[in-house]
Amino acid sequence: MAETAEASGDAAVESNTASMLAAFQDDVPPAESAEAQIDQQTQEMLAAADDAPADGGSPPANSGAGATSGAPVGKAPSKEGNTVRIASDGKDDRLIKVKGLDKQQLCIDLLMVGCVQSFVDFFYITHRKQAPNEAGAPDSEARDVDIPEETLVFLKETLEAAESARRAANYQQCFENYNTLAEYFEKVPDLKSAMYFYQRCADVAAEVDAKESISKACLNLGTCEEQGNNWQSAMQFHEKALYIATSADSLPLQIKAASRLTKVYQVLAENCEKEGRDSEATSLYERCRDCAQLSKDPHLEGTACHKLGLSKYKTGHYEEAIELQKQYLDIARMHDDRVGESAARGALAQAYEAISGTQEAIKQLENLLNVASEAGELKAQASACLNLGVLYNGREDHEKSVELLEQHFDLARQIGDRKLIDSARVVLGIVRGHGKLKAYIELVNSDIERLLRWKSKRATLDTQ
């Protein structure tokens, strides 16, 4: 068993070294290969270690400089004066002199204790190039990322602890150490490095088939992709996380993965709508609704039903749209969500009107007007008044129509939207004129004298 674990560890080191070289290929100067640079730097560092005086050089392998019994993993060291103090589990604190503490010394420490994989990780992360300050600046002007001494020690100690735990087949401790590094880089933020270590977490967990840990790592990878606006990649990671969490029968992880997927599907669907791909948007909204139900979050589920209903309406599936908006309405009323109820009733009225259900549309709009008034939603009230006014005008109830459109005009002025005010004024004028059309036609046909008096003196037109 020990030989198998050791062989597995060696294979993992080789695999991870190759993956790290590929991940940071862009940071290596074009004139040298990654392997050549490591060899050259290693030779220089070892030579420097041999020539260094005893009091100023790197500490010997058994001095504790590279031991994992120093700072507790995951705790950032503190700085006092010109020393870096690292808290230990014992009574005494270990002091490392800042003078002479640099990337080279810490790389040597890692090599001297045999942590080759940690050396590779540490070397590339600490030798990454900063982005040029100005667009178009030559690559030669790029400098190494400036990392504080205490962060260098934290990075070195955590990498060493992770590799030591992996060799000892303590995979849980190894996972936690790599996860600590990933979380640190995610907060910096350095998403590229964070994703590298989250992937390392996934690899470590996969070696022992720890499904929950694999799911957590995939979930974190997806979250990093979200922060980078890489929504397709985020979707793939979250889908994998949900699948593994489901197979592991881990309800908390299923809920978390489903919640993240709901957001990602919604963003992708909205992007499809902007590009005019309505059928693809509908498909994504359906997946969004399914994940929202898995998330056990009624707010997410209600919003997903509403979005899917709007998409169904847009593609002409009015009956399905009505059913979805009814689900949203039920959820909103159950949680006393006035804003959600207003949105659901507005969408229902629109769908009923599309299938010539005028009476049901009026009922929904009247309820919407009451709910929006209680919630103080001026825009929802204005929209309801406008739609009701138009519907009543279509039913030849001009008095009720004018009353509602006057209310719409007043609400538009309260909102202060100039375009809405102008539109409300025009619609109100049209409906008022339409209400006098019958009397005007009768006047033209039977009473020329009154017509001329009205035209010349603008006398009030008697509609009786």
HELIX and SHEET records of a PDB file:
HELIX    1   1 ALA A    2  ALA A   23  1                                  22    
HELIX    2   2 GLN A   25  ASP A   27  5                                   3    
HELIX    3   3 ALA A   34  ASP A   51  1                                  18    
HELIX    4   4 ALA A   61  SER A   63  5                                   3    
HELIX    5   5 LYS A  103  MET A  112  1                                  10    
HELIX    6   6 VAL A  116  THR A  126  1                                  11    
HELIX    7   7 ASP A  139  GLU A  141  5                                   3    
HELIX    8   8 GLU A  149  ARG A  167  1                                  19    
HELIX    9   9 TYR A  171  LYS A  187  1                                  17    
HELIX   10  10 LEU A  191  GLU A  207  1                                  17    
HELIX   11  11 LYS A  211  GLN A  227  1                                  17    
HELIX   12  12 TRP A  231  SER A  247  1                                  17    
HELIX   13  13 LEU A  251  LYS A  274  1                                  24    
HELIX   14  14 ASP A  278  LEU A  294  1                                  17    
HELIX   15  15 PRO A  298  LYS A  314  1                                  17    
HELIX   16  16 TYR A  318  MET A  334  1                                  17    
HELIX   17  17 ARG A  338  ALA A  354  1                                  17    
HELIX   18  18 THR A  358  ALA A  375  1                                  18    
HELIX   19  19 LEU A  378  GLY A  394  1                                  17    
HELIX   20  20 HIS A  398  ILE A  415  1                                  18    
HELIX   21  21 ARG A  418  GLY A  435  1                                  18    
HELIX   22  22 LEU A  437  SER A  446  1                                  10    
HELIX   23  23 ILE A  448  LYS A  457  1                                  10    
SHEET    1   A 3 SER A  78  GLU A  80  0                                        
SHEET    2   A 3 THR A  83  ILE A  86 -1                                        
SHEET    3   A 3 ARG A  94  LYS A  97 -1                                        
END                                                                             
